[in-house]
Amino acid sequence: MIFGFDIVSDLNLVAGETIDWDGKATSLYCLISGNISEDSTTVADTLKLLSTYYQGVFYIDGNIEHLSVKLRQDKQDEINNICKTMKNVVYLHDNVVVIEGVALVGVNGWYGNYVPENTLSEVELLVANYEDISYLLTTINKLQLHIDVRKIIILSNSVPCNKLYYGEVPQTYNNMTLQDCIAKDTEKKVSHWVFGSTEKIVDTMIDDINYVNNPKFNRSPYYPKRIEVIY
């Protein structure tokens, strides 16, 4: 069986900016690995637009969405409320979705995609990073024996490990990398890891997992990238 998803990330839209998606969708489902916009209205409008082209849109927030907020939880609650207004848009924060035997697991990750302004921000970043790692570890572990889950796609805004920066590793304040969580994938269910927060285009296999991204940044025209899960 072949199951396809379009992947999108790092649109980095300014307030009021839109994207043209006519004729671009290649799959029934779309995965967005963060960084739509700092402006909440633009986030909502973009998700609503994409929801007209797909049966399901699955989204995790990025660091861009949090630039102008003081409390991370407030922004996550706002995004969750936005997604709840659209019947086919799902916010993956603390929310696993299983489609035809494929589990979608999403985290921001807070690794390498945000530079703290001060010591307090540094501590907050470390806490956020560890919270997401703990969630990802626990979730991957629980899905190993889930009889309805045959494959897992991980969706993160952060780059999973330093190797995928290809020589441009940012300042990370000794955070753990998200890829450490793969140790819990004892049944080898993770097939793809979709990520954002880097301008480098990546599509590579590491230990039988396809690490792939599709950053927009300044690419124009911009198209979705299709990934396929085979089982």
Biotite code that builds the C-alpha atoms (Angstrom):
import biotite.structure as struc

atoms = struc.array([
    struc.Atom([0.000, 0.000, 0.000], chain_id="A", res_id=1, res_name="MET", atom_name="CA", element="C"),
    struc.Atom([1.247, 3.487, -0.879], chain_id="A", res_id=2, res_name="ILE", atom_name="CA", element="C"),
    struc.Atom([0.159, 6.496, 1.142], chain_id="A", res_id=3, res_name="PHE", atom_name="CA", element="C"),
    struc.Atom([1.142, 10.020, 0.021], chain_id="A", res_id=4, res_name="GLY", atom_name="CA", element="C"),
    struc.Atom([1.547, 13.353, 1.813], chain_id="A", res_id=5, res_name="PHE", atom_name="CA", element="C"),
    struc.Atom([2.506, 16.826, 0.563], chain_id="A", res_id=6, res_name="ASP", atom_name="CA", element="C"),
    struc.Atom([5.034, 18.575, 2.820], chain_id="A", res_id=7, res_name="ILE", atom_name="CA", element="C"),
    struc.Atom([5.381, 22.326, 3.360], chain_id="A", res_id=8, res_name="VAL", atom_name="CA", element="C"),
    struc.Atom([7.461, 24.493, 5.699], chain_id="A", res_id=9, res_name="SER", atom_name="CA", element="C"),
    struc.Atom([8.989, 27.889, 6.317], chain_id="A", res_id=10, res_name="ASP", atom_name="CA", element="C"),
    struc.Atom([6.538, 29.966, 4.326], chain_id="A", res_id=11, res_name="LEU", atom_name="CA", element="C"),
    struc.Atom([7.589, 32.917, 6.545], chain_id="A", res_id=12, res_name="ASN", atom_name="CA", element="C"),
    struc.Atom([4.682, 35.059, 5.379], chain_id="A", res_id=13, res_name="LEU", atom_name="CA", element="C"),
    struc.Atom([4.309, 38.665, 6.490], chain_id="A", res_id=14, res_name="VAL", atom_name="CA", element="C"),
    struc.Atom([0.946, 39.905, 7.735], chain_id="A", res_id=15, res_name="ALA", atom_name="CA", element="C"),
    struc.Atom([-1.627, 39.777, 4.953], chain_id="A", res_id=16, res_name="GLY", atom_name="CA", element="C"),
    struc.Atom([0.584, 37.847, 2.514], chain_id="A", res_id=17, res_name="GLU", atom_name="CA", element="C"),
    struc.Atom([-0.981, 34.876, 0.721], chain_id="A", res_id=18, res_name="THR", atom_name="CA", element="C"),
    struc.Atom([0.194, 31.894, -1.322], chain_id="A", res_id=19, res_name="ILE", atom_name="CA", element="C"),
    struc.Atom([-1.070, 30.565, -4.643], chain_id="A", res_id=20, res_name="ASP", atom_name="CA", element="C"),
    struc.Atom([-1.891, 26.852, -4.378], chain_id="A", res_id=21, res_name="TRP", atom_name="CA", element="C"),
    struc.Atom([-4.027, 26.318, -7.483], chain_id="A", res_id=22, res_name="ASP", atom_name="CA", element="C"),
    struc.Atom([-3.030, 23.100, -9.232], chain_id="A", res_id=23, res_name="GLY", atom_name="CA", element="C"),
    struc.Atom([-0.197, 22.382, -6.810], chain_id="A", res_id=24, res_name="LYS", atom_name="CA", element="C"),
    struc.Atom([-1.604, 19.731, -4.478], chain_id="A", res_id=25, res_name="ALA", atom_name="CA", element="C"),
    struc.Atom([-0.384, 16.201, -5.301], chain_id="A", res_id=26, res_name="THR", atom_name="CA", element="C"),
    struc.Atom([-1.822, 14.278, -2.338], chain_id="A", res_id=27, res_name="SER", atom_name="CA", element="C"),
    struc.Atom([-4.925, 14.062, -0.172], chain_id="A", res_id=28, res_name="LEU", atom_name="CA", element="C"),
    struc.Atom([-3.034, 15.249, 2.899], chain_id="A", res_id=29, res_name="TYR", atom_name="CA", element="C"),
    struc.Atom([-0.625, 18.078, 3.728], chain_id="A", res_id=30, res_name="CYS", atom_name="CA", element="C"),
    struc.Atom([1.997, 18.211, 6.501], chain_id="A", res_id=31, res_name="LEU", atom_name="CA", element="C"),
    struc.Atom([3.217, 21.656, 7.616], chain_id="A", res_id=32, res_name="ILE", atom_name="CA", element="C"),
    struc.Atom([6.357, 21.675, 9.774], chain_id="A", res_id=33, res_name="SER", atom_name="CA", element="C"),
    struc.Atom([6.040, 25.206, 11.103], chain_id="A", res_id=34, res_name="GLY", atom_name="CA", element="C"),
    struc.Atom([6.974, 28.805, 10.360], chain_id="A", res_id=35, res_name="ASN", atom_name="CA", element="C"),
    struc.Atom([3.874, 29.949, 8.517], chain_id="A", res_id=36, res_name="ILE", atom_name="CA", element="C"),
    struc.Atom([3.871, 33.475, 9.917], chain_id="A", res_id=37, res_name="SER", atom_name="CA", element="C"),
    struc.Atom([4.345, 35.571, 13.040], chain_id="A", res_id=38, res_name="GLU", atom_name="CA", element="C"),
    struc.Atom([0.891, 37.038, 12.390], chain_id="A", res_id=39, res_name="ASP", atom_name="CA", element="C"),
    struc.Atom([-1.938, 34.854, 13.746], chain_id="A", res_id=40, res_name="SER", atom_name="CA", element="C"),
    struc.Atom([-4.481, 36.045, 11.193], chain_id="A", res_id=41, res_name="THR", atom_name="CA", element="C"),
    struc.Atom([-2.119, 35.075, 8.379], chain_id="A", res_id=42, res_name="THR", atom_name="CA", element="C"),
    struc.Atom([-1.619, 31.656, 10.000], chain_id="A", res_id=43, res_name="VAL", atom_name="CA", element="C"),
    struc.Atom([-5.387, 31.175, 10.130], chain_id="A", res_id=44, res_name="ALA", atom_name="CA", element="C"),
    struc.Atom([-5.914, 32.366, 6.548], chain_id="A", res_id=45, res_name="ASP", atom_name="CA", element="C"),
    struc.Atom([-3.135, 30.118, 5.218], chain_id="A", res_id=46, res_name="THR", atom_name="CA", element="C"),
    struc.Atom([-4.442, 27.031, 7.015], chain_id="A", res_id=47, res_name="LEU", atom_name="CA", element="C"),
    struc.Atom([-7.956, 27.785, 5.761], chain_id="A", res_id=48, res_name="LYS", atom_name="CA", element="C"),
    struc.Atom([-6.657, 28.172, 2.195], chain_id="A", res_id=49, res_name="LEU", atom_name="CA", element="C"),
    struc.Atom([-4.721, 24.895, 2.281], chain_id="A", res_id=50, res_name="LEU", atom_name="CA", element="C"),
    struc.Atom([-7.703, 23.116, 3.816], chain_id="A", res_id=51, res_name="SER", atom_name="CA", element="C"),
    struc.Atom([-9.624, 23.740, 0.587], chain_id="A", res_id=52, res_name="THR", atom_name="CA", element="C"),
    struc.Atom([-7.050, 21.735, -1.383], chain_id="A", res_id=53, res_name="TYR", atom_name="CA", element="C"),
    struc.Atom([-6.612, 18.756, 0.964], chain_id="A", res_id=54, res_name="TYR", atom_name="CA", element="C"),
    struc.Atom([-8.781, 16.302, 2.852], chain_id="A", res_id=55, res_name="GLN", atom_name="CA", element="C"),
    struc.Atom([-6.550, 16.839, 5.852], chain_id="A", res_id=56, res_name="GLY", atom_name="CA", element="C"),
    struc.Atom([-3.971, 19.439, 6.893], chain_id="A", res_id=57, res_name="VAL", atom_name="CA", element="C"),
    struc.Atom([-1.667, 18.566, 9.811], chain_id="A", res_id=58, res_name="PHE", atom_name="CA", element="C"),
    struc.Atom([0.366, 21.370, 11.337], chain_id="A", res_id=59, res_name="TYR", atom_name="CA", element="C"),
    struc.Atom([2.963, 21.980, 14.044], chain_id="A", res_id=60, res_name="ILE", atom_name="CA", element="C"),
    struc.Atom([3.972, 25.485, 15.038], chain_id="A", res_id=61, res_name="ASP", atom_name="CA", element="C"),
    struc.Atom([7.459, 26.893, 14.455], chain_id="A", res_id=62, res_name="GLY", atom_name="CA", element="C"),
    struc.Atom([9.582, 29.522, 16.152], chain_id="A", res_id=63, res_name="ASN", atom_name="CA", element="C"),
    struc.Atom([8.284, 32.218, 13.775], chain_id="A", res_id=64, res_name="ILE", atom_name="CA", element="C"),
    struc.Atom([4.788, 31.850, 15.219], chain_id="A", res_id=65, res_name="GLU", atom_name="CA", element="C"),
    struc.Atom([6.178, 32.604, 18.694], chain_id="A", res_id=66, res_name="HIS", atom_name="CA", element="C"),
    struc.Atom([8.334, 35.668, 17.944], chain_id="A", res_id=67, res_name="LEU", atom_name="CA", element="C"),
    struc.Atom([5.957, 38.287, 19.330], chain_id="A", res_id=68, res_name="SER", atom_name="CA", element="C"),
    struc.Atom([4.586, 36.410, 22.356], chain_id="A", res_id=69, res_name="VAL", atom_name="CA", element="C"),
    struc.Atom([5.709, 36.213, 25.953], chain_id="A", res_id=70, res_name="LYS", atom_name="CA", element="C"),
    struc.Atom([4.087, 32.945, 26.969], chain_id="A", res_id=71, res_name="LEU", atom_name="CA", element="C"),
    struc.Atom([4.508, 29.911, 24.723], chain_id="A", res_id=72, res_name="ARG", atom_name="CA", element="C"),
    struc.Atom([1.379, 28.245, 26.116], chain_id="A", res_id=73, res_name="GLN", atom_name="CA", element="C"),
    struc.Atom([-0.795, 31.242, 25.213], chain_id="A", res_id=74, res_name="ASP", atom_name="CA", element="C"),
    struc.Atom([0.314, 31.030, 21.590], chain_id="A", res_id=75, res_name="LYS", atom_name="CA", element="C"),
    struc.Atom([-0.215, 27.280, 21.477], chain_id="A", res_id=76, res_name="GLN", atom_name="CA", element="C"),
    struc.Atom([-3.725, 27.739, 22.866], chain_id="A", res_id=77, res_name="ASP", atom_name="CA", element="C"),
    struc.Atom([-4.418, 30.399, 20.230], chain_id="A", res_id=78, res_name="GLU", atom_name="CA", element="C"),
    struc.Atom([-3.210, 28.132, 17.420], chain_id="A", res_id=79, res_name="ILE", atom_name="CA", element="C"),
    struc.Atom([-5.246, 25.239, 18.792], chain_id="A", res_id=80, res_name="ASN", atom_name="CA", element="C"),
    struc.Atom([-8.372, 27.403, 18.802], chain_id="A", res_id=81, res_name="ASN", atom_name="CA", element="C"),
    struc.Atom([-7.693, 28.495, 15.205], chain_id="A", res_id=82, res_name="ILE", atom_name="CA", element="C"),
    struc.Atom([-7.368, 24.888, 14.034], chain_id="A", res_id=83, res_name="CYS", atom_name="CA", element="C"),
    struc.Atom([-10.534, 23.848, 15.862], chain_id="A", res_id=84, res_name="LYS", atom_name="CA", element="C"),
    struc.Atom([-12.548, 26.196, 13.632], chain_id="A", res_id=85, res_name="THR", atom_name="CA", element="C"),
    struc.Atom([-11.599, 24.108, 10.565], chain_id="A", res_id=86, res_name="MET", atom_name="CA", element="C"),
    struc.Atom([-12.945, 20.565, 10.368], chain_id="A", res_id=87, res_name="LYS", atom_name="CA", element="C"),
    struc.Atom([-10.015, 19.153, 8.379], chain_id="A", res_id=88, res_name="ASN", atom_name="CA", element="C"),
    struc.Atom([-7.099, 21.003, 10.011], chain_id="A", res_id=89, res_name="VAL", atom_name="CA", element="C"),
    struc.Atom([-5.314, 19.376, 12.965], chain_id="A", res_id=90, res_name="VAL", atom_name="CA", element="C"),
    struc.Atom([-2.793, 20.981, 15.303], chain_id="A", res_id=91, res_name="TYR", atom_name="CA", element="C"),
    struc.Atom([-0.366, 18.195, 16.171], chain_id="A", res_id=92, res_name="LEU", atom_name="CA", element="C"),
    struc.Atom([0.892, 19.646, 19.451], chain_id="A", res_id=93, res_name="HIS", atom_name="CA", element="C"),
    struc.Atom([0.120, 16.940, 22.071], chain_id="A", res_id=94, res_name="ASP", atom_name="CA", element="C"),
    struc.Atom([-2.093, 15.262, 19.486], chain_id="A", res_id=95, res_name="ASN", atom_name="CA", element="C"),
    struc.Atom([-1.368, 12.045, 17.563], chain_id="A", res_id=96, res_name="VAL", atom_name="CA", element="C"),
    struc.Atom([-3.373, 11.272, 14.422], chain_id="A", res_id=97, res_name="VAL", atom_name="CA", element="C"),
    struc.Atom([-3.538, 7.826, 12.807], chain_id="A", res_id=98, res_name="VAL", atom_name="CA", element="C"),
    struc.Atom([-4.567, 7.584, 9.135], chain_id="A", res_id=99, res_name="ILE", atom_name="CA", element="C"),
    struc.Atom([-4.730, 4.206, 7.403], chain_id="A", res_id=100, res_name="GLU", atom_name="CA", element="C"),
    struc.Atom([-2.139, 2.767, 9.774], chain_id="A", res_id=101, res_name="GLY", atom_name="CA", element="C"),
    struc.Atom([0.200, 5.786, 9.597], chain_id="A", res_id=102, res_name="VAL", atom_name="CA", element="C"),
    struc.Atom([0.666, 7.737, 12.849], chain_id="A", res_id=103, res_name="ALA", atom_name="CA", element="C"),
    struc.Atom([1.507, 11.447, 12.619], chain_id="A", res_id=104, res_name="LEU", atom_name="CA", element="C"),
    struc.Atom([3.465, 12.758, 15.603], chain_id="A", res_id=105, res_name="VAL", atom_name="CA", element="C"),
    struc.Atom([4.383, 16.448, 15.818], chain_id="A", res_id=106, res_name="GLY", atom_name="CA", element="C"),
    struc.Atom([6.621, 18.622, 17.984], chain_id="A", res_id=107, res_name="VAL", atom_name="CA", element="C"),
    struc.Atom([8.221, 22.018, 17.595], chain_id="A", res_id=108, res_name="ASN", atom_name="CA", element="C"),
    struc.Atom([11.415, 20.696, 19.207], chain_id="A", res_id=109, res_name="GLY", atom_name="CA", element="C"),
    struc.Atom([12.958, 24.047, 20.130], chain_id="A", res_id=110, res_name="TRP", atom_name="CA", element="C"),
    struc.Atom([16.397, 22.957, 18.968], chain_id="A", res_id=111, res_name="TYR", atom_name="CA", element="C"),
    struc.Atom([18.638, 25.349, 17.055], chain_id="A", res_id=112, res_name="GLY", atom_name="CA", element="C"),
    struc.Atom([15.780, 27.415, 15.643], chain_id="A", res_id=113, res_name="ASN", atom_name="CA", element="C"),
    struc.Atom([15.698, 30.193, 18.229], chain_id="A", res_id=114, res_name="TYR", atom_name="CA", element="C"),
    struc.Atom([18.427, 32.271, 19.898], chain_id="A", res_id=115, res_name="VAL", atom_name="CA", element="C"),
    struc.Atom([17.599, 33.293, 23.506], chain_id="A", res_id=116, res_name="PRO", atom_name="CA", element="C"),
    struc.Atom([17.748, 37.011, 24.302], chain_id="A", res_id=117, res_name="GLU", atom_name="CA", element="C"),
    struc.Atom([18.871, 36.548, 27.896], chain_id="A", res_id=118, res_name="ASN", atom_name="CA", element="C"),
    struc.Atom([19.457, 33.974, 30.632], chain_id="A", res_id=119, res_name="THR", atom_name="CA", element="C"),
    struc.Atom([15.743, 33.637, 31.391], chain_id="A", res_id=120, res_name="LEU", atom_name="CA", element="C"),
    struc.Atom([14.967, 32.996, 27.724], chain_id="A", res_id=121, res_name="SER", atom_name="CA", element="C"),
    struc.Atom([17.754, 30.422, 27.640], chain_id="A", res_id=122, res_name="GLU", atom_name="CA", element="C"),
    struc.Atom([16.198, 28.529, 30.556], chain_id="A", res_id=123, res_name="VAL", atom_name="CA", element="C"),
    struc.Atom([12.760, 28.700, 28.924], chain_id="A", res_id=124, res_name="GLU", atom_name="CA", element="C"),
    struc.Atom([14.233, 27.334, 25.693], chain_id="A", res_id=125, res_name="LEU", atom_name="CA", element="C"),
    struc.Atom([15.866, 24.417, 27.504], chain_id="A", res_id=126, res_name="LEU", atom_name="CA", element="C"),
    struc.Atom([12.613, 23.603, 29.294], chain_id="A", res_id=127, res_name="VAL", atom_name="CA", element="C"),
    struc.Atom([10.642, 23.704, 26.034], chain_id="A", res_id=128, res_name="ALA", atom_name="CA", element="C"),
    struc.Atom([13.231, 21.497, 24.328], chain_id="A", res_id=129, res_name="ASN", atom_name="CA", element="C"),
    struc.Atom([13.158, 18.907, 27.113], chain_id="A", res_id=130, res_name="TYR", atom_name="CA", element="C"),
    struc.Atom([9.351, 18.934, 27.252], chain_id="A", res_id=131, res_name="GLU", atom_name="CA", element="C"),
    struc.Atom([9.125, 18.159, 23.534], chain_id="A", res_id=132, res_name="ASP", atom_name="CA", element="C"),
    struc.Atom([11.803, 15.478, 23.747], chain_id="A", res_id=133, res_name="ILE", atom_name="CA", element="C"),
    struc.Atom([9.994, 13.849, 26.671], chain_id="A", res_id=134, res_name="SER", atom_name="CA", element="C"),
    struc.Atom([6.709, 13.906, 24.740], chain_id="A", res_id=135, res_name="TYR", atom_name="CA", element="C"),
    struc.Atom([8.319, 12.478, 21.607], chain_id="A", res_id=136, res_name="LEU", atom_name="CA", element="C"),
    struc.Atom([10.119, 9.723, 23.529], chain_id="A", res_id=137, res_name="LEU", atom_name="CA", element="C"),
    struc.Atom([6.945, 8.701, 25.345], chain_id="A", res_id=138, res_name="THR", atom_name="CA", element="C"),
    struc.Atom([4.785, 8.812, 22.224], chain_id="A", res_id=139, res_name="THR", atom_name="CA", element="C"),
    struc.Atom([7.151, 6.797, 20.031], chain_id="A", res_id=140, res_name="ILE", atom_name="CA", element="C"),
    struc.Atom([7.469, 4.230, 22.800], chain_id="A", res_id=141, res_name="ASN", atom_name="CA", element="C"),
    struc.Atom([3.685, 3.880, 23.207], chain_id="A", res_id=142, res_name="LYS", atom_name="CA", element="C"),
    struc.Atom([3.152, 3.471, 19.458], chain_id="A", res_id=143, res_name="LEU", atom_name="CA", element="C"),
    struc.Atom([5.539, 0.512, 19.205], chain_id="A", res_id=144, res_name="GLN", atom_name="CA", element="C"),
    struc.Atom([2.916, -1.991, 20.364], chain_id="A", res_id=145, res_name="LEU", atom_name="CA", element="C"),
    struc.Atom([-0.123, -0.168, 18.931], chain_id="A", res_id=146, res_name="HIS", atom_name="CA", element="C"),
    struc.Atom([-1.699, -2.737, 16.601], chain_id="A", res_id=147, res_name="ILE", atom_name="CA", element="C"),
    struc.Atom([-3.297, -0.098, 14.353], chain_id="A", res_id=148, res_name="ASP", atom_name="CA", element="C"),
    struc.Atom([0.001, 1.728, 13.729], chain_id="A", res_id=149, res_name="VAL", atom_name="CA", element="C"),
    struc.Atom([2.230, 0.259, 11.042], chain_id="A", res_id=150, res_name="ARG", atom_name="CA", element="C"),
    struc.Atom([4.317, 3.342, 10.212], chain_id="A", res_id=151, res_name="LYS", atom_name="CA", element="C"),
    struc.Atom([5.152, 6.617, 11.971], chain_id="A", res_id=152, res_name="ILE", atom_name="CA", element="C"),
    struc.Atom([5.876, 10.017, 10.442], chain_id="A", res_id=153, res_name="ILE", atom_name="CA", element="C"),
    struc.Atom([7.521, 12.510, 12.804], chain_id="A", res_id=154, res_name="ILE", atom_name="CA", element="C"),
    struc.Atom([6.888, 16.172, 12.072], chain_id="A", res_id=155, res_name="LEU", atom_name="CA", element="C"),
    struc.Atom([9.124, 18.762, 13.746], chain_id="A", res_id=156, res_name="SER", atom_name="CA", element="C"),
    struc.Atom([9.888, 22.392, 13.189], chain_id="A", res_id=157, res_name="ASN", atom_name="CA", element="C"),
    struc.Atom([13.424, 21.867, 14.489], chain_id="A", res_id=158, res_name="SER", atom_name="CA", element="C"),
    struc.Atom([16.171, 20.127, 12.543], chain_id="A", res_id=159, res_name="VAL", atom_name="CA", element="C"),
    struc.Atom([16.375, 16.631, 14.094], chain_id="A", res_id=160, res_name="PRO", atom_name="CA", element="C"),
    struc.Atom([20.161, 16.459, 14.531], chain_id="A", res_id=161, res_name="CYS", atom_name="CA", element="C"),
    struc.Atom([23.366, 18.392, 13.863], chain_id="A", res_id=162, res_name="ASN", atom_name="CA", element="C"),
    struc.Atom([24.329, 16.139, 10.947], chain_id="A", res_id=163, res_name="LYS", atom_name="CA", element="C"),
    struc.Atom([21.413, 17.549, 8.935], chain_id="A", res_id=164, res_name="LEU", atom_name="CA", element="C"),
    struc.Atom([22.739, 21.118, 9.188], chain_id="A", res_id=165, res_name="TYR", atom_name="CA", element="C"),
    struc.Atom([25.597, 20.138, 6.869], chain_id="A", res_id=166, res_name="TYR", atom_name="CA", element="C"),
    struc.Atom([28.268, 22.285, 8.502], chain_id="A", res_id=167, res_name="GLY", atom_name="CA", element="C"),
    struc.Atom([26.079, 25.179, 9.640], chain_id="A", res_id=168, res_name="GLU", atom_name="CA", element="C"),
    struc.Atom([25.172, 24.103, 13.174], chain_id="A", res_id=169, res_name="VAL", atom_name="CA", element="C"),
    struc.Atom([23.632, 27.003, 15.137], chain_id="A", res_id=170, res_name="PRO", atom_name="CA", element="C"),
    struc.Atom([24.227, 27.910, 18.756], chain_id="A", res_id=171, res_name="GLN", atom_name="CA", element="C"),
    struc.Atom([22.119, 25.414, 20.700], chain_id="A", res_id=172, res_name="THR", atom_name="CA", element="C"),
    struc.Atom([22.936, 25.872, 24.403], chain_id="A", res_id=173, res_name="TYR", atom_name="CA", element="C"),
    struc.Atom([23.691, 22.163, 24.872], chain_id="A", res_id=174, res_name="ASN", atom_name="CA", element="C"),
    struc.Atom([20.137, 21.100, 24.079], chain_id="A", res_id=175, res_name="ASN", atom_name="CA", element="C"),
    struc.Atom([19.478, 17.451, 23.369], chain_id="A", res_id=176, res_name="MET", atom_name="CA", element="C"),
    struc.Atom([18.761, 16.675, 19.722], chain_id="A", res_id=177, res_name="THR", atom_name="CA", element="C"),
    struc.Atom([15.381, 15.298, 18.740], chain_id="A", res_id=178, res_name="LEU", atom_name="CA", element="C"),
    struc.Atom([16.946, 12.373, 16.915], chain_id="A", res_id=179, res_name="GLN", atom_name="CA", element="C"),
    struc.Atom([17.885, 10.867, 20.294], chain_id="A", res_id=180, res_name="ASP", atom_name="CA", element="C"),
    struc.Atom([14.228, 9.829, 20.560], chain_id="A", res_id=181, res_name="CYS", atom_name="CA", element="C"),
    struc.Atom([14.652, 7.272, 17.775], chain_id="A", res_id=182, res_name="ILE", atom_name="CA", element="C"),
    struc.Atom([16.152, 4.935, 20.386], chain_id="A", res_id=183, res_name="ALA", atom_name="CA", element="C"),
    struc.Atom([12.541, 4.165, 21.391], chain_id="A", res_id=184, res_name="LYS", atom_name="CA", element="C"),
    struc.Atom([11.625, 3.041, 17.860], chain_id="A", res_id=185, res_name="ASP", atom_name="CA", element="C"),
    struc.Atom([12.399, -0.597, 18.638], chain_id="A", res_id=186, res_name="THR", atom_name="CA", element="C"),
    struc.Atom([9.943, -1.944, 16.041], chain_id="A", res_id=187, res_name="GLU", atom_name="CA", element="C"),
    struc.Atom([11.374, 0.279, 13.288], chain_id="A", res_id=188, res_name="LYS", atom_name="CA", element="C"),
    struc.Atom([8.056, 1.957, 12.573], chain_id="A", res_id=189, res_name="LYS", atom_name="CA", element="C"),
    struc.Atom([9.394, 5.458, 11.890], chain_id="A", res_id=190, res_name="VAL", atom_name="CA", element="C"),
    struc.Atom([9.674, 5.792, 8.107], chain_id="A", res_id=191, res_name="SER", atom_name="CA", element="C"),
    struc.Atom([9.900, 9.576, 7.631], chain_id="A", res_id=192, res_name="HIS", atom_name="CA", element="C"),
    struc.Atom([10.983, 12.615, 9.611], chain_id="A", res_id=193, res_name="TRP", atom_name="CA", element="C"),
    struc.Atom([9.697, 15.881, 8.102], chain_id="A", res_id=194, res_name="VAL", atom_name="CA", element="C"),
    struc.Atom([11.286, 19.070, 9.444], chain_id="A", res_id=195, res_name="PHE", atom_name="CA", element="C"),
    struc.Atom([11.757, 22.810, 8.933], chain_id="A", res_id=196, res_name="GLY", atom_name="CA", element="C"),
    struc.Atom([13.913, 25.718, 10.161], chain_id="A", res_id=197, res_name="SER", atom_name="CA", element="C"),
    struc.Atom([16.683, 25.457, 7.586], chain_id="A", res_id=198, res_name="THR", atom_name="CA", element="C"),
    struc.Atom([17.085, 26.871, 4.089], chain_id="A", res_id=199, res_name="GLU", atom_name="CA", element="C"),
    struc.Atom([19.044, 23.832, 2.941], chain_id="A", res_id=200, res_name="LYS", atom_name="CA", element="C"),
    struc.Atom([16.939, 21.336, 0.985], chain_id="A", res_id=201, res_name="ILE", atom_name="CA", element="C"),
    struc.Atom([17.357, 17.872, 2.503], chain_id="A", res_id=202, res_name="VAL", atom_name="CA", element="C"),
    struc.Atom([16.140, 14.450, 1.364], chain_id="A", res_id=203, res_name="ASP", atom_name="CA", element="C"),
    struc.Atom([18.355, 11.735, 2.804], chain_id="A", res_id=204, res_name="THR", atom_name="CA", element="C"),
    struc.Atom([18.239, 8.307, 4.428], chain_id="A", res_id=205, res_name="MET", atom_name="CA", element="C"),
    struc.Atom([19.808, 7.738, 7.849], chain_id="A", res_id=206, res_name="ILE", atom_name="CA", element="C"),
    struc.Atom([19.357, 4.319, 9.459], chain_id="A", res_id=207, res_name="ASP", atom_name="CA", element="C"),
    struc.Atom([16.379, 3.536, 7.185], chain_id="A", res_id=208, res_name="ASP", atom_name="CA", element="C"),
    struc.Atom([14.550, 6.777, 8.027], chain_id="A", res_id=209, res_name="ILE", atom_name="CA", element="C"),
    struc.Atom([13.896, 9.353, 5.300], chain_id="A", res_id=210, res_name="ASN", atom_name="CA", element="C"),
    struc.Atom([14.765, 12.804, 6.665], chain_id="A", res_id=211, res_name="TYR", atom_name="CA", element="C"),
    struc.Atom([13.183, 15.343, 4.360], chain_id="A", res_id=212, res_name="VAL", atom_name="CA", element="C"),
    struc.Atom([12.171, 18.992, 4.233], chain_id="A", res_id=213, res_name="ASN", atom_name="CA", element="C"),
    struc.Atom([10.690, 21.474, 1.794], chain_id="A", res_id=214, res_name="ASN", atom_name="CA", element="C"),
    struc.Atom([11.553, 25.031, 2.911], chain_id="A", res_id=215, res_name="PRO", atom_name="CA", element="C"),
    struc.Atom([10.099, 27.951, 1.004], chain_id="A", res_id=216, res_name="LYS", atom_name="CA", element="C"),
    struc.Atom([12.119, 30.872, 2.364], chain_id="A", res_id=217, res_name="PHE", atom_name="CA", element="C"),
    struc.Atom([12.798, 32.838, -0.854], chain_id="A", res_id=218, res_name="ASN", atom_name="CA", element="C"),
    struc.Atom([11.966, 30.088, -3.360], chain_id="A", res_id=219, res_name="ARG", atom_name="CA", element="C"),
    struc.Atom([9.545, 31.299, -6.005], chain_id="A", res_id=220, res_name="SER", atom_name="CA", element="C"),
    struc.Atom([7.556, 29.650, -7.425], chain_id="A", res_id=221, res_name="PRO", atom_name="CA", element="C"),
    struc.Atom([7.154, 27.268, -4.513], chain_id="A", res_id=222, res_name="TYR", atom_name="CA", element="C"),
    struc.Atom([5.575, 23.820, -4.709], chain_id="A", res_id=223, res_name="TYR", atom_name="CA", element="C"),
    struc.Atom([4.771, 21.090, -2.193], chain_id="A", res_id=224, res_name="PRO", atom_name="CA", element="C"),
    struc.Atom([7.060, 18.074, -2.013], chain_id="A", res_id=225, res_name="LYS", atom_name="CA", element="C"),
    struc.Atom([5.388, 14.666, -1.985], chain_id="A", res_id=226, res_name="ARG", atom_name="CA", element="C"),
    struc.Atom([6.524, 11.842, 0.274], chain_id="A", res_id=227, res_name="ILE", atom_name="CA", element="C"),
    struc.Atom([5.187, 8.291, 0.105], chain_id="A", res_id=228, res_name="GLU", atom_name="CA", element="C"),
    struc.Atom([4.826, 5.763, 2.887], chain_id="A", res_id=229, res_name="VAL", atom_name="CA", element="C"),
    struc.Atom([4.918, 2.186, 1.589], chain_id="A", res_id=230, res_name="ILE", atom_name="CA", element="C"),
    struc.Atom([3.748, -0.790, 3.640], chain_id="A", res_id=231, res_name="TYR", atom_name="CA", element="C"),
])
